Amino acid sequence: MTSYELLKMLLVPNISIWQSHITTICVTSIIATTCAYFLMKHITKLQEQANIEKVQVFRATMHQTMHIVGNFLNNMLYFKEKLESLPDDEQALYEEIVHSTGNELKELRDLERDIVEEIKKN
C-alpha cells in the first residue's frame, strides 16, 4: 500500500484528500476482492480433491470388507458339508445365519452407493 500511495502522489499530485481516500478505498477493495476470489477458488479445489480422496478411501475400505466377509461366507459353505451330522434345527440356524449375513452384505453394498453420493455432494 505504501508503494500505491507513493505512486498516487507522483502521478496525481493535485488530488484532494477526499478523492485520495475514495481512490484508496476503491483500489484496496478491488485488490481484496481479487485475492478473496482466487483464495476461494483454491480452497474449493482443495475441498474437491479431499472429497475425491474420501470416496476412494471409502470404496477401498468397503471393497476389502466385502472381500473378507465374502471369503468368510464361502468358508462357512465349505464347513456346511462337514456339519451334516448336526440336528435339523441347528442346520436351519446355520443356514439362517449364512443367508442373513449375505443379505446384510447386499444392504451394505447398496448403502455404499448412497454414501458415495453423499460424500460427493459435501
C-alpha positions in Angstrom: 0.0 0.0 0.0 2.9 2.3 0.6 4.0 1.9 -3.0 0.5 2.6 -4.1 0.3 5.8 -2.1 3.7 7.0 -3.3 2.7 6.2 -6.9 -0.6 8.0 -6.5 1.2 11.1 -5.1 3.6 11.1 -8.0 1.0 10.6 -10.8 -1.7 12.8 -9.4 -0.1 15.4 -7.1 -3.1 17.8 -7.0 -5.7 15.3 -5.9 -7.9 16.4 -3.0 -7.7 14.5 0.3 -11.2 13.1 -0.2 -10.5 12.0 -3.7 -7.4 10.3 -2.4 -9.3 8.5 0.3 -12.0 7.3 -2.1 -9.4 6.2 -4.7 -7.5 4.3 -2.0 -10.7 2.6 -0.7 -11.7 1.6 -4.3 -8.2 0.2 -5.2 -7.9 -1.6 -1.8 -11.4 -3.1 -2.3 -10.6 -4.3 -5.8 -7.3 -5.9 -4.6 -9.0 -7.6 -1.6 -11.9 -8.9 -3.7 -9.5 -10.3 -6.3 -7.4 -12.0 -3.6 -10.5 -13.4 -2.0 -11.7 -14.8 -5.3 -8.5 -16.7 -6.0 -8.2 -17.9 -2.5 -11.8 -19.3 -2.5 -11.1 -20.9 -5.9 -8.1 -22.6 -4.4 -9.9 -23.7 -1.3 -12.8 -25.1 -3.4 -10.2 -27.1 -5.5 -8.7 -28.5 -2.3 -12.1 -29.5 -0.9 -12.9 -31.3 -4.2 -9.6 -33.2 -4.0 -10.3 -34.1 -0.4 -13.8 -35.4 -1.3 -12.4 -37.5 -4.1 -9.8 -39.0 -1.7 -12.6 -39.7 0.8 -14.6 -41.5 -1.8 -11.5 -43.5 -2.9 -10.7 -44.5 0.7 -14.3 -45.4 1.5 -14.6 -47.5 -1.6 -11.3 -49.3 -0.9 -12.4 -50.0 2.6 -15.8 -51.3 1.6 -14.2 -53.4 -1.1 -11.8 -55.0 1.3 -14.6 -55.5 3.9 -16.8 -57.2 1.3 -13.9 -59.4 0.2 -13.1 -60.5 3.8 -16.7 -61.3 4.7 -17.3 -62.9 1.3 -14.4 -65.2 1.9 -15.8 -66.0 5.4 -19.2 -66.9 3.9 -17.5 -69.2 1.3 -15.6 -70.9 4.1 -18.9 -71.3 6.0 -20.4 -73.0 3.0 -17.4 -75.4 2.9 -18.0 -76.3 6.5 -21.7 -76.8 5.9 -20.9 -80.1 4.1 -18.9 -81.2 7.1 -21.8 -80.4 9.5 -24.4 -82.8 8.0 -24.4 -84.7 11.3 -25.9 -81.7 13.2 -29.6 -81.9 14.1 -32.0 -80.3 11.7 -32.8 -77.3 13.9 -29.1 -76.4 14.2 -28.6 -76.8 10.4 -31.5 -74.5 9.9 -30.0 -72.0 12.3 -26.7 -72.3 10.4 -28.5 -71.7 7.1 -30.3 -68.7 8.5 -27.0 -67.1 9.8 -25.3 -67.6 6.4 -28.3 -66.2 4.5 -28.7 -63.3 6.9 -25.1 -62.4 6.5 -25.4 -62.5 2.7 -28.4 -60.2 2.9 -26.5 -57.7 5.2 -23.7 -57.6 2.7 -26.1 -56.8 -0.1 -27.5 -54.0 2.0 -24.0 -52.7 2.8 -23.2 -52.7 -0.9 -26.3 -50.6 -1.6 -25.5 -48.4 1.3 -22.1 -47.7 -0.2 -23.6 -46.2 -3.3 -25.7 -43.8 -1.2 -22.8 -42.8 1.0 -20.5 -42.2 -2.0 -23.2 -39.9 -3.5 -23.5 -38.1 -0.1 -19.7 -37.7 0.1 -19.6 -36.2 -3.4 -22.3 -33.7 -2.5 -20.4 -32.5 0.5 
